[in-house]
Amino acid sequence: MSGMFRTSICALAAVVVYGALTPSGAQAPTGAAWLAPFRDNVAKLQQAAQADSFAWTRLAELTDTYGNRISGSENLTRAIRWAQATMTKDGLASVRAEKVMVPRWVRGQESAVIVEPPEHPIAMLGLGGSVATPAAGIEADVLVVKDFKDLEARAAQATGKIVLFNVPYTTYGETVAYRGGGATAAAKHGAVAAFVRAVGPMGLRTPHTGGMNYGQGVAKIPTAAIAAEDANRIQRLSDRGLRVRVRLKMEAKFEADAESANVFGEIVGREFPKEIVLVGCHFDSWDVGMGASDDGVGCIATWEALRLMKRLGIQPRRTVRLGLFTNEENGMRGGNAYKDAYLASAGDHIFALESDSGVFAPASLGFTGSDAARRTIDDIASLLAPLGFPPVGPGGGGADIGPISAAGKVPMMAYNGDATRYFTIHHTPADTVDRIAPEEVSKAAAAIATMTYVIADMPERLPK
């Protein structure tokens, strides 16, 4: 069955269900009675979001035309200009780019090759923030360890070696510690470089890049992620008692900070324009793949909520502000710049939603806020029944909305795609638009538009 046909069926289902919920239908409305004034507009938003593949097509336009968008790159600069122009064409208000200075890390050429026992290239990606090797590279034996404790137990063997943390992926939160701190842990014991097994489920020999940090008072050694298959092969060779020797070359470097920007557009509230419902994402990505799932699709899905309101002539009581934030991946300067710029109005932010976990089915929503706010959110979430969402879970928030939300004690929501599918391609060359189905983008847009519209249009503010 084609994506377009599935989308049409979903749209038809929404029409049927909401038709049944009208006063003239066969059923009385389900859910809280106070939602009645919002049902017609919710039905329109959900139907419009799923009527075609507009959102997916816009995502393809972004990723095909501007590609990956690492902070400080020309790709990101061009994408920011496109976003401003396109928001303006959509009719959004107060479209603007607010300047943010961002770090500029450049990968350069890189390679890793097993030179003994057989010569064999390793699928690798340098980790963001890593230093370079000497121009001639580094050639050293590999010490394979299973975790930080194993390294400590075998510390005497690490001197002069490339330490490989062959840590199988469990969850991102648990395993990412080796990406972030592996180089520092290895350097403390005299290692000359560090490898980390790719942080994600095994893909098709795909390494995963991502940010790392150097500890104070420890030598900065080059560090890279290698594909799970290569990590396992080196493990097996070592377990057989064979010496594994690798040649690593990396040109990675930091250049001077570069000018970037957060991009904003709004639907201005008809009654309470100074009260803000913030929806957003991060517009930058790593420098491999297309940055489609992380986080181009989050930007398009949240943007679509505003575009649909504008197209349908829906103007909520409060202002809905879209933020495409810069530099989430390797600096968090966009989200922090927003907090600094809007600190005086932090208390006027009544709700913030971030989409930065993909849109892969089965998707869900998470919420963080007071018990009173949670009760209201659960009521509103009943309007998502035609979309097949589960009850809203815990864990709302996001890196970019976090700073302003902490300052204003703002209730937060996250749109969460299926974690296994998301982290399989996360920060890899495989993060392309081809892996995202049009109906998944449309469903995300429909859900985000529903929650955003009702919260922005309620007579009373969402409780804090």
Helices and strands as residue ranges (DSSP letters): H 3-20, G 33-38, H 39-50, H 54-66, H 74-90, E 93-106, E 110-116, E 120-121, E 124-126, E 138-145, H 148-153, G 155-157, E 162-165, H 172-187, E 193-197, E 223-226, H 228-239, E 245-250, E 253-267, E 272-282, I 292-296, H 297-312, E 318-325, H 333-341, G 343-348, E 349-357, E 364-368, H 371-381, G 382-387, E 393-394, H 402-408, E 412-416, H 419-425, G 433-435, H 438-457
